[in-house]
Amino acid sequence: MVASSPAIRDVRFSGCWGYPVEMDLDSFPRLSNLSSEGVDSADISAVHIVGGTMNAGGAWSNPGIPYYLDSSVTVAADETLVIDPGTVLKFKVADNIGIYFDRSKLDARQLGEEPRVFTSIRDDDICGDTNNDGPSNGGAGDWGQLRLANTGRPNLGIRDAVFRYAGNGSGNKSVAAVELSFADAEIVSCTFEQCLGEGVKLDTASIADIREIVSLRNDVGIRLTGGSEAVVAAWTSFQDQTAFVVDNAYAELYNSILAYYSFNGAGGYGVQVLNGGAIDKLCNCDVWSPWGTKYSDPPGDQTGQCGNISRNPKFVDIFTDNLHLADDSPCLDKGGDPNAVYKSCKTVDAGSVVTLKVGTRGSDFLAGDWIAYDGYAPLLRVTAVDVKNGIVTFAPRQSAATQSGKTVNIYGFGDMDLHPRIGGDDVDMGADEYWPQFVDSDCLDVDSPAHDDWQLLGKPECWCGLYGTPPRPYQCDGDADGEDSGVPFKYRVFTGDLAVIVKNWRKNIADPTLDPCADLDHEDSGVPFRYRVFTGDLGVLVSNWRKTAPGLAGDCPRSK
């Protein structure tokens, strides 16, 4: 296929010389339910992607057979490549072959019944003997990497993906399976297995949210360098030579198991901090191995601090890589109780701003923290702390202020580190046993349907009701500009909001000029266009037209 995008489905190919389907980078066919049966090693039972530069973005659908890349793909600046769930990409055995993003974006976030897989053409465990050369297994460094560079913020992300046998860079130099360089991305529910270099590497001021991942038998599980920052949670590292490296970078690590490091010889670490790097928080983790060193100095041995242990995690079966936790694992039922009351406090009447009198515990709070207390679900953001007078001020989340002098309970998690929040009933360590409730420093709970889009849009404060002075929680009711119409009527939803909608009409999430405050319903328009600002948002505006603050719910964001 050359610059064409037909629909091909329910087709069986047999005995094809070469490839059953071949496509260039200007083609985005809708492929599904294909099968292919080769005869000998001259036949590749896959969709062949001709490498080069992808000048216009599009989607690689799941054809039912693998894609095969025998040369690298570079996604041109300002373009977005979407990789659908269940898609398998197999790479030629060669150095420096992979998919490269330079000022462009990867969207591999949609969930499906099967994960995305990036692996070697020799990997017969995935989709069988694709190159018809007889039984074979992949090996560390068979192919290169997926690299996001100079993408700015926000980038998109990767969810539900498996990376195997990657890590062979230019000149056979080891590289990471997934590398970020001056990029911002979310990496969630991914597995990194037998990579020559790192499973994940952040470099050059990159930022990432990494959670619910597994890394097995890589040289390094996760490496942060070059002033990068990451929050890592619910991670299981198994037999990585060194699990976690923080080199001139900054990290927070929670509810993770780093086990059996230094498996292939001396010199490995569970946690290694180098060149002025820092781990600001390290809580509820099990760092243990019969070999190697648990912690470098800094940070020093963290065992016994902030819920950390160093005990055999007791996986179900380490010989078959069954990394679920056995019933007697010391990593089960850790963390805090979300129903435990941290402190009872009295409210102070301060107009529409919620304040709590916390007495001598004011130093426990920091501006920017998120905390739960009864009557205000799920969280409130700390906007100011008066340690001297023991008063903490929160951004309002309800239209009416609490009554002065009312006693409320603040609920704590874990060791009561308030930022970020981690906890839940039967909180467990590790990727396959992660807790039912994980709330990072977000105004939207991670289970909210709008959470992922909010992150990809750069966590706009207007969605959280945190814009304006004082904050005005009316955006999801139609207040796109954060202002009223002025005297005499003071309409919260009026012509200024309509102008914002018109300016952003029919823009999608990939449009850098999109103002996310115009996305009133926090949803896109659906396939095929996925407009962020469309008729649903106009409906919100119309339904609340000329309403003043008392006529609006004023509790944005709301769960749908």
Long-range contacts (C-beta under 8 A, 24 or more apart in sequence): 1-27, 1-29, 2-26, 2-27, 3-27, 4-29, 5-29, 5-30, 5-58, 6-30, 7-31, 8-32, 8-34, 8-63, 9-33, 9-34, 10-34, 11-35, 12-36, 12-37, 13-37, 13-45, 15-39, 15-43, 16-43, 17-42, 17-43, 18-42, 18-43, 18-44, 18-48, 19-44, 19-46, 19-47, 19-48, 19-68, 20-45, 20-46, 20-47, 20-65, 21-47, 21-48, 21-63, 22-47, 22-48, 22-50, 23-47, 23-48, 23-49, 23-50, 24-50, 24-52, 25-49, 25-50, 25-51, 25-52, 25-53, 25-54, 25-55, 25-73, 26-54, 26-55, 26-56, 28-58, 28-59, 28-60, 28-61, 29-61, 30-61, 31-61, 31-62, 31-63, 31-64, 32-61, 32-62, 32-63, 32-64, 33-63, 33-64, 34-63, 34-64, 34-65, 35-64, 35-65, 36-65, 38-131, 38-132, 39-132, 40-132, 41-131, 41-132, 41-133, 42-132, 43-132, 44-68, 44-121, 44-130, 44-131, 44-132, 45-128, 45-129, 45-130, 45-131, 45-132, 46-90, 46-130, 49-73, 54-79, 54-81, 55-79, 57-81, 57-82, 57-104, 57-105, 57-510, 58-82, 59-83, 59-84, 60-84, 60-87, 60-89, 61-87, 62-86, 62-87, 62-88, 62-112, 62-114, 63-87, 65-127, 65-130, 66-90, 66-126, 66-127, 66-130, 68-92, 68-121, 68-130, 69-97, 69-99, 70-94, 70-97, 71-97, 72-96, 72-97, 72-98, 72-99, 72-100, 72-144, 73-98, 73-99, 73-100, 74-99, 74-100, 74-101, 74-102, 75-99, 75-100, 75-101, 75-102, 75-104, 75-105, 75-106, 76-104, 77-102, 77-103, 77-104, 78-103, 78-104, 78-512, 79-104, 79-105, 80-104, 80-105, 80-106, 80-107, 80-156, 80-510, 81-105, 81-106, 81-107, 82-107, 82-108, 82-110, 83-107, 83-108, 83-116, 84-110, 84-112, 84-116, 85-110, 85-111, 85-112, 85-113, 85-114, 85-115, 85-116, 85-160, 86-112, 86-113, 86-114, 86-115, 86-116, 87-116, 87-117, 88-116, 88-117, 88-119, 88-126, 88-127, 89-116, 89-117, 89-118, 89-119, 90-119, 90-120, 90-121, 90-123, 90-126, 90-127, 90-130, 91-118, 91-119, 91-120, 91-121, 91-142, 91-143, 91-144, 92-121, 92-143, 93-120, 93-121, 93-122, 93-142, 93-143, 94-143, 94-144, 94-168, 95-141, 95-144, 95-168, 95-169, 95-170, 95-171, 95-172, 96-144, 96-168, 96-169, 96-170, 96-171, 97-143, 97-144, 97-168, 98-143, 98-144, 98-145, 98-146, 98-147, 98-166, 99-146, 99-147, 100-146, 100-147, 100-149, 101-147, 101-148, 101-149, 101-151, 101-183, 102-149, 102-150, 102-151, 103-149, 103-150, 103-151, 103-152, 104-151, 105-148, 105-151, 105-155, 105-156, 105-510, 106-146, 106-148, 106-155, 106-156, 106-157, 106-158, 106-185, 107-156, 107-157, 108-156, 108-157, 108-158, 108-159, 108-161, 109-156, 109-157, 109-158, 109-159, 109-186, 109-452, 109-456, 110-159, 111-159, 111-160, 112-160, 115-160, 115-161, 115-162, 115-189, 115-191, 116-158, 116-160, 116-161, 116-162, 117-161, 117-162, 117-164, 118-146, 118-161, 118-162, 118-163, 118-164, 118-166, 118-177, 119-143, 119-162, 119-163, 119-164, 119-165, 120-164, 120-165, 122-165, 123-164, 123-165, 126-164, 138-164, 138-165, 138-194, 139-165, 139-194, 140-165, 140-167, 140-194, 140-195, 140-196, 140-217, 140-218, 141-165, 141-166, 141-167, 141-168, 141-172, 141-174, 141-195, 141-196, 142-166, 142-168, 143-168, 144-168, 144-169, 144-175, 145-169, 145-175, 145-176, 145-177, 145-178, 145-179, 145-197, 146-177, 146-178, 146-179, 147-175, 147-178, 147-179, 147-180, 147-181, 148-178, 148-179, 148-180, 148-181, 148-183, 148-185, 149-179, 149-180, 149-181, 149-182, 149-183, 150-181, 150-182, 150-183, 151-182, 151-183, 151-184, 151-185, 152-182, 152-183, 152-184, 153-183, 153-184, 153-207, 153-458, 154-184, 154-455, 154-456, 154-457, 154-458, 154-459, 155-183, 155-184, 155-185, 156-185, 156-186, 156-456, 157-185, 157-186, 157-187, 157-188, 157-452, 157-455, 157-456, 158-185, 158-186, 158-187, 158-188, 158-190, 159-186, 159-188, 159-189, 159-190, 160-188, 160-189, 160-190, 161-189, 161-190, 161-191, 162-190, 162-191, 162-193, 163-190, 163-191, 163-192, 163-193, 163-195, 163-199, 164-193, 164-194, 164-195, 165-193, 165-194, 165-195, 166-192, 166-195, 166-196, 166-197, 167-195, 167-196, 167-197, 167-198, 167-218, 167-219, 168-196, 169-197, 174-219, 175-201, 176-200, 176-201, 176-223, 177-218, 179-203, 180-206, 180-208, 180-228, 181-206, 181-226, 182-206, 183-207, 184-208, 186-210, 186-452, 186-455, 187-211, 187-213, 188-212, 188-213, 189-213, 190-214, 191-215, 191-216, 192-216, 192-218, 192-221, 193-217, 193-218, 194-218, 195-219, 198-222, 198-223, 199-240, 201-225, 202-226, 202-228, 202-229, 202-230, 202-249, 203-228, 204-228, 209-440, 209-455, 210-235, 211-235, 211-434, 211-438, 212-431, 212-434, 213-431, 214-238, 214-323, 214-431, 214-432, 215-240, 215-243, 216-240, 216-321, 217-263, 220-244, 220-245, 221-258, 223-247, 224-249, 224-250, 224-251, 224-277, 225-249, 231-420, 231-440, 232-256, 233-422, 233-434, 233-438, 233-440, 234-429, 234-430, 234-431, 234-434, 234-435, 234-438, 235-430, 235-431, 236-323, 236-430, 236-431, 236-432, 237-261, 238-315, 238-318, 238-321, 238-323, 239-263, 239-264, 240-268, 241-265, 241-267, 241-268, 242-268, 242-269, 242-270, 242-272, 242-292, 243-268, 243-269, 243-270, 243-271, 243-287, 244-269, 244-270, 244-271, 244-272, 245-269, 245-272, 245-274, 246-271, 246-272, 246-273, 246-274, 246-277, 246-278, 246-279, 247-273, 247-274, 247-275, 247-277, 248-274, 248-275, 248-276, 248-277, 249-277, 250-277, 250-278, 250-279, 250-280, 251-277, 251-278, 251-279, 251-280, 252-279, 252-280, 252-281, 252-282, 252-420, 253-279, 253-281, 253-282, 253-283, 253-285, 254-281, 254-282, 254-283, 254-284, 254-285, 254-420, 254-422, 255-283, 255-284, 255-285, 255-334, 255-335, 255-422, 255-427, 255-428, 255-429, 255-430, 255-434, 255-435, 256-285, 256-286, 256-429, 256-430, 256-431, 257-285, 257-286, 257-313, 257-331, 257-429, 257-430, 257-431, 258-285, 258-286, 258-287, 258-288, 258-289, 259-286, 259-287, 259-288, 259-289, 259-312, 259-313, 259-315, 260-289, 260-290, 260-291, 260-318, 261-289, 261-291, 261-292, 262-289, 262-291, 262-292, 262-293, 263-289, 263-291, 266-291, 266-292, 267-292, 268-292, 268-293, 269-293, 269-294, 269-295, 269-296, 270-294, 270-295, 271-295, 271-296, 271-299, 271-302, 272-296, 273-298, 273-299, 281-306, 281-417, 281-420, 282-306, 282-308, 283-307, 283-308, 283-414, 283-415, 283-417, 283-422, 284-308, 284-334, 284-335, 284-414, 284-422, 284-427, 284-429, 285-309, 285-429, 286-310, 286-311, 286-313, 286-330, 286-331, 286-429, 286-430, 288-312, 288-313, 306-414, 306-415, 306-417, 307-334, 307-335, 307-414, 307-415, 313-429, 313-430, 323-430, 323-431, 323-432, 324-432, 324-433, 325-428, 325-429, 325-430, 325-432, 325-433, 331-428, 331-429, 331-430, 331-433, 332-426, 332-428, 332-429, 332-433, 333-426, 333-427, 333-428, 334-427, 334-428, 334-429, 335-413, 335-414, 335-422, 335-423, 335-424, 335-427, 335-428, 335-435, 336-412, 336-413, 336-414, 336-415, 336-416, 336-422, 336-423, 336-427, 337-413, 337-423, 337-425, 338-372, 338-411, 338-413, 338-423, 338-424, 338-425, 338-437, 339-411, 340-411, 340-412, 341-409, 341-410, 341-411, 341-412, 342-409, 342-410, 342-411, 342-412, 342-416, 343-409, 343-410, 343-412, 344-407, 344-408, 344-409, 344-410, 345-373, 345-407, 345-408, 345-409, 345-410, 346-405, 346-406, 346-407, 346-408, 347-402, 347-403, 347-404, 347-405, 347-406, 347-407, 347-408, 348-391, 348-404, 349-401, 349-403, 349-404, 349-405, 350-393, 350-401, 351-401, 352-396, 352-401, 352-470, 353-383, 353-393, 353-394, 353-395, 353-396, 353-401, 353-470, 354-380, 354-393, 354-394, 354-395, 354-396, 354-397, 354-401, 354-402, 355-391, 355-392, 355-393, 355-394, 356-391, 356-392, 356-394, 356-408, 356-410, 357-390, 357-391, 358-390, 358-391, 358-392, 358-410, 359-390, 360-390, 361-390, 362-386, 362-387, 362-388, 362-389, 362-390, 362-391, 362-392, 363-387, 364-416, 364-418, 365-392, 365-418, 366-418, 366-419, 368-419, 368-441, 369-418, 369-419, 369-441, 370-418, 370-419, 370-420, 370-421, 370-439, 370-441, 370-442, 370-443, 371-410, 371-411, 371-418, 371-421, 372-410, 372-411, 372-421, 373-408, 373-409, 373-410, 373-411, 374-408, 374-409, 374-411, 375-402, 375-408, 378-439, 378-445, 379-421, 379-439, 379-443, 379-445, 381-443, 381-464, 381-466, 382-418, 383-471, 395-464, 395-465, 395-466, 395-471, 395-473, 396-465, 396-470, 396-471, 396-473, 397-465, 397-473, 397-555, 398-554, 398-555, 399-473, 399-549, 399-550, 399-552, 399-553, 399-554, 399-555, 443-557, 444-557, 445-559, 448-557, 448-559, 448-560, 449-522, 449-523, 449-560, 450-522, 450-523, 450-557, 450-560, 453-509, 453-522, 453-524, 453-532, 454-522, 456-509, 457-509, 457-514, 457-516, 457-519, 458-516, 460-516, 460-517, 462-516, 462-517, 463-516, 463-517, 463-519, 463-522, 463-556, 463-557, 464-556, 464-557, 465-554, 465-555, 465-556, 465-557, 467-517, 472-549, 473-554, 473-555, 473-556, 474-549, 474-552, 474-554, 474-556, 475-517, 475-520, 475-556, 475-557, 476-520, 476-521, 476-522, 476-540, 476-556, 476-557, 476-558, 477-520, 477-540, 477-544, 477-547, 477-552, 477-553, 477-554, 477-556, 478-520, 478-540, 478-541, 478-543, 478-544, 478-545, 478-547, 478-552, 479-552, 480-515, 480-517, 480-518, 480-520, 480-541, 481-517, 482-517, 484-548, 484-549, 489-546, 489-548, 490-548, 490-549, 491-546, 491-547, 491-548, 492-544, 492-547, 492-548, 492-549, 492-552, 493-541, 493-544, 493-545, 493-546, 493-547, 493-552, 494-545, 494-546, 497-541, 498-541, 501-533, 501-537, 501-538, 501-541, 504-532, 504-533, 505-531, 505-533, 505-534, 506-531, 506-533, 506-534, 507-531, 507-532, 507-533, 508-532, 522-557, 522-560
